[in-house]
Amino acid sequence: MTVKVRARTLNLTRLKRKLTQAPIELRREVAGLMVEGATTIEEDVKRQIKDLPKTGRWYTRLRTRYQASAPGEAPAYASGSLFKTIQVKKGTGAKPNARLIADGVYRLMEFGTRLMAARPAFLPAFNRNKQRIIDKVERESKGVFRKYGKKG
């Protein structure tokens, strides 16, 4: 599953516009800020999966008992396969970006199917952390723009 967080999604269109003509060093620094934001969401998703209690059915797999997640809860940590595939990837190219990704099978858990209710983890984590990330990127990018504005 790939959940992209773009500047438009975070309502940072002015910042995005400024970056198109910015020096490569500045774009790299802003990309670092975006990676930090995506990492914040990644940590929140992993905390939901591993640490939050679940209220679903109990199962036994390979002689291990675990409690599944109920509809609306983040997926349960059964084998750790979802947990291990969640990662932040820094985008390449002229436009700074960061992506939070997980194995493609887990898209079904995030949004559900006609046979299974959704067990969202990524979107709730994004919504919980969105304003804090926006504030940090805007605050830190002002300093970055001042730094490079003096040079050129």
C-alpha beads as a LAMMPS data file, in Angstrom:
LAMMPS data file: protein, C-alpha beads

152 atoms
151 bonds

1 atom types
1 bond types

-500.0 500.0 xlo xhi
-500.0 500.0 ylo yhi
-500.0 500.0 zlo zhi

Masses

1 110.0

Atoms # bond

1 1 1 0.000 0.000 0.000
2 1 1 1.264 3.437 -0.825
3 1 1 -0.199 6.429 0.912
4 1 1 1.275 9.552 -0.625
5 1 1 1.410 12.773 1.324
6 1 1 1.787 15.551 -1.176
7 1 1 2.226 19.271 -0.579
8 1 1 -1.282 19.821 -1.975
9 1 1 -2.719 17.405 0.581
10 1 1 -1.053 19.296 3.407
11 1 1 -2.117 22.646 1.886
12 1 1 1.466 23.756 1.349
13 1 1 0.938 24.985 -2.218
14 1 1 2.870 28.241 -1.709
15 1 1 5.835 26.286 -0.387
16 1 1 5.604 23.868 -3.313
17 1 1 5.543 26.761 -5.807
18 1 1 8.634 28.348 -4.224
19 1 1 10.482 25.045 -4.350
20 1 1 10.181 24.639 -8.113
21 1 1 12.772 27.399 -8.696
22 1 1 14.763 26.811 -5.501
23 1 1 18.381 25.634 -5.404
24 1 1 18.901 21.900 -5.067
25 1 1 20.402 22.289 -1.581
26 1 1 17.238 23.976 -0.357
27 1 1 15.051 21.286 -1.914
28 1 1 17.101 18.638 -0.130
29 1 1 16.605 20.338 3.234
30 1 1 12.850 20.674 2.707
31 1 1 12.715 17.024 1.584
32 1 1 14.330 16.158 4.905
33 1 1 11.517 17.983 6.701
34 1 1 8.970 16.009 4.690
35 1 1 10.705 12.754 5.596
36 1 1 10.533 13.769 9.270
37 1 1 6.789 14.324 8.901
38 1 1 6.283 10.953 7.223
39 1 1 8.392 9.324 9.952
40 1 1 6.085 10.829 12.590
41 1 1 3.127 9.176 10.871
42 1 1 5.044 5.896 10.506
43 1 1 5.736 5.802 14.250
44 1 1 2.067 6.510 15.003
45 1 1 0.907 3.695 12.683
46 1 1 3.330 1.227 14.253
47 1 1 2.223 2.259 17.750
48 1 1 -1.430 1.676 16.792
49 1 1 -0.638 -1.784 15.434
50 1 1 1.670 -3.036 18.166
51 1 1 0.724 -1.227 21.365
52 1 1 -2.985 -0.440 21.304
53 1 1 -5.276 -3.146 22.706
54 1 1 -7.616 -4.892 20.268
55 1 1 -11.205 -5.963 20.831
56 1 1 -11.751 -8.478 18.022
57 1 1 -11.985 -12.272 18.048
58 1 1 -9.328 -14.508 19.562
59 1 1 -7.398 -16.837 17.233
60 1 1 -4.753 -19.503 17.591
61 1 1 -2.092 -19.686 14.896
62 1 1 0.997 -21.844 15.140
63 1 1 0.225 -22.516 18.818
64 1 1 0.096 -18.800 19.576
65 1 1 -3.064 -17.070 20.751
66 1 1 -3.719 -13.516 19.674
67 1 1 -6.619 -11.120 19.513
68 1 1 -7.564 -9.748 16.107
69 1 1 -8.658 -6.177 15.528
70 1 1 -12.324 -5.307 15.361
71 1 1 -13.727 -3.284 12.439
72 1 1 -12.538 0.307 12.705
73 1 1 -9.443 -0.551 14.768
74 1 1 -5.899 -0.631 13.426
75 1 1 -4.763 -4.114 12.319
76 1 1 -3.547 -6.422 15.063
77 1 1 0.084 -7.493 15.402
78 1 1 -0.179 -11.216 14.702
79 1 1 2.881 -12.232 12.711
80 1 1 4.489 -8.812 12.364
81 1 1 4.441 -8.979 8.568
82 1 1 2.551 -5.683 8.137
83 1 1 4.610 -4.016 10.853
84 1 1 7.878 -4.984 9.150
85 1 1 6.867 -3.599 5.730
86 1 1 5.899 -0.098 6.919
87 1 1 8.602 2.361 5.914
88 1 1 9.248 5.903 4.733
89 1 1 10.783 6.395 1.306
90 1 1 12.314 9.693 0.322
91 1 1 11.331 10.753 -3.172
92 1 1 13.893 11.436 -5.842
93 1 1 13.882 14.089 -8.505
94 1 1 13.330 17.824 -8.607
95 1 1 10.284 17.925 -6.319
96 1 1 10.844 17.058 -2.657
97 1 1 8.465 14.413 -1.338
98 1 1 8.227 11.511 1.080
99 1 1 6.044 8.404 0.917
100 1 1 4.901 6.136 3.689
101 1 1 4.525 2.663 2.237
102 1 1 3.564 -0.854 3.275
103 1 1 3.104 -4.130 1.434
104 1 1 0.300 -3.869 -1.155
105 1 1 -1.880 -6.554 0.456
106 1 1 -2.533 -4.269 3.414
107 1 1 -4.464 -1.769 1.298
108 1 1 -7.384 -4.141 1.751
109 1 1 -7.134 -3.790 5.519
110 1 1 -6.950 0.011 5.383
111 1 1 -10.044 0.446 3.215
112 1 1 -11.816 -2.902 3.646
113 1 1 -13.566 -5.000 1.024
114 1 1 -17.140 -6.092 0.502
115 1 1 -16.352 -9.097 2.711
116 1 1 -14.325 -7.339 5.418
117 1 1 -14.753 -4.038 7.235
118 1 1 -11.871 -1.567 7.158
119 1 1 -9.107 -1.659 9.761
120 1 1 -7.588 1.783 9.118
121 1 1 -4.212 2.750 10.539
122 1 1 -2.561 5.080 8.004
123 1 1 -5.325 7.641 7.465
124 1 1 -6.162 8.073 11.168
125 1 1 -2.442 8.522 11.925
126 1 1 -2.160 11.077 9.116
127 1 1 -5.200 12.985 10.380
128 1 1 -3.922 12.972 13.981
129 1 1 -0.502 14.324 13.002
130 1 1 -1.358 16.520 10.002
131 1 1 -1.511 19.899 11.738
132 1 1 1.650 19.281 13.754
133 1 1 3.512 18.339 10.547
134 1 1 2.181 21.381 8.669
135 1 1 3.247 23.695 11.489
136 1 1 6.714 22.165 11.701
137 1 1 7.340 22.194 7.924
138 1 1 6.165 25.807 7.646
139 1 1 8.204 26.925 10.685
140 1 1 11.393 25.112 9.688
141 1 1 11.122 25.931 5.977
142 1 1 11.026 29.674 6.755
143 1 1 14.462 29.326 8.319
144 1 1 15.676 27.280 5.370
145 1 1 14.384 29.884 2.885
146 1 1 16.053 32.697 4.883
147 1 1 19.325 30.753 4.892
148 1 1 19.335 30.269 1.130
149 1 1 17.784 33.662 0.392
150 1 1 20.873 35.379 1.842
151 1 1 23.159 33.319 -0.397
152 1 1 21.458 34.104 -3.637

Bonds

1 1 1 2
2 1 2 3
3 1 3 4
4 1 4 5
5 1 5 6
6 1 6 7
7 1 7 8
8 1 8 9
9 1 9 10
10 1 10 11
11 1 11 12
12 1 12 13
13 1 13 14
14 1 14 15
15 1 15 16
16 1 16 17
17 1 17 18
18 1 18 19
19 1 19 20
20 1 20 21
21 1 21 22
22 1 22 23
23 1 23 24
24 1 24 25
25 1 25 26
26 1 26 27
27 1 27 28
28 1 28 29
29 1 29 30
30 1 30 31
31 1 31 32
32 1 32 33
33 1 33 34
34 1 34 35
35 1 35 36
36 1 36 37
37 1 37 38
38 1 38 39
39 1 39 40
40 1 40 41
41 1 41 42
42 1 42 43
43 1 43 44
44 1 44 45
45 1 45 46
46 1 46 47
47 1 47 48
48 1 48 49
49 1 49 50
50 1 50 51
51 1 51 52
52 1 52 53
53 1 53 54
54 1 54 55
55 1 55 56
56 1 56 57
57 1 57 58
58 1 58 59
59 1 59 60
60 1 60 61
61 1 61 62
62 1 62 63
63 1 63 64
64 1 64 65
65 1 65 66
66 1 66 67
67 1 67 68
68 1 68 69
69 1 69 70
70 1 70 71
71 1 71 72
72 1 72 73
73 1 73 74
74 1 74 75
75 1 75 76
76 1 76 77
77 1 77 78
78 1 78 79
79 1 79 80
80 1 80 81
81 1 81 82
82 1 82 83
83 1 83 84
84 1 84 85
85 1 85 86
86 1 86 87
87 1 87 88
88 1 88 89
89 1 89 90
90 1 90 91
91 1 91 92
92 1 92 93
93 1 93 94
94 1 94 95
95 1 95 96
96 1 96 97
97 1 97 98
98 1 98 99
99 1 99 100
100 1 100 101
101 1 101 102
102 1 102 103
103 1 103 104
104 1 104 105
105 1 105 106
106 1 106 107
107 1 107 108
108 1 108 109
109 1 109 110
110 1 110 111
111 1 111 112
112 1 112 113
113 1 113 114
114 1 114 115
115 1 115 116
116 1 116 117
117 1 117 118
118 1 118 119
119 1 119 120
120 1 120 121
121 1 121 122
122 1 122 123
123 1 123 124
124 1 124 125
125 1 125 126
126 1 126 127
127 1 127 128
128 1 128 129
129 1 129 130
130 1 130 131
131 1 131 132
132 1 132 133
133 1 133 134
134 1 134 135
135 1 135 136
136 1 136 137
137 1 137 138
138 1 138 139
139 1 139 140
140 1 140 141
141 1 141 142
142 1 142 143
143 1 143 144
144 1 144 145
145 1 145 146
146 1 146 147
147 1 147 148
148 1 148 149
149 1 149 150
150 1 150 151
151 1 151 152
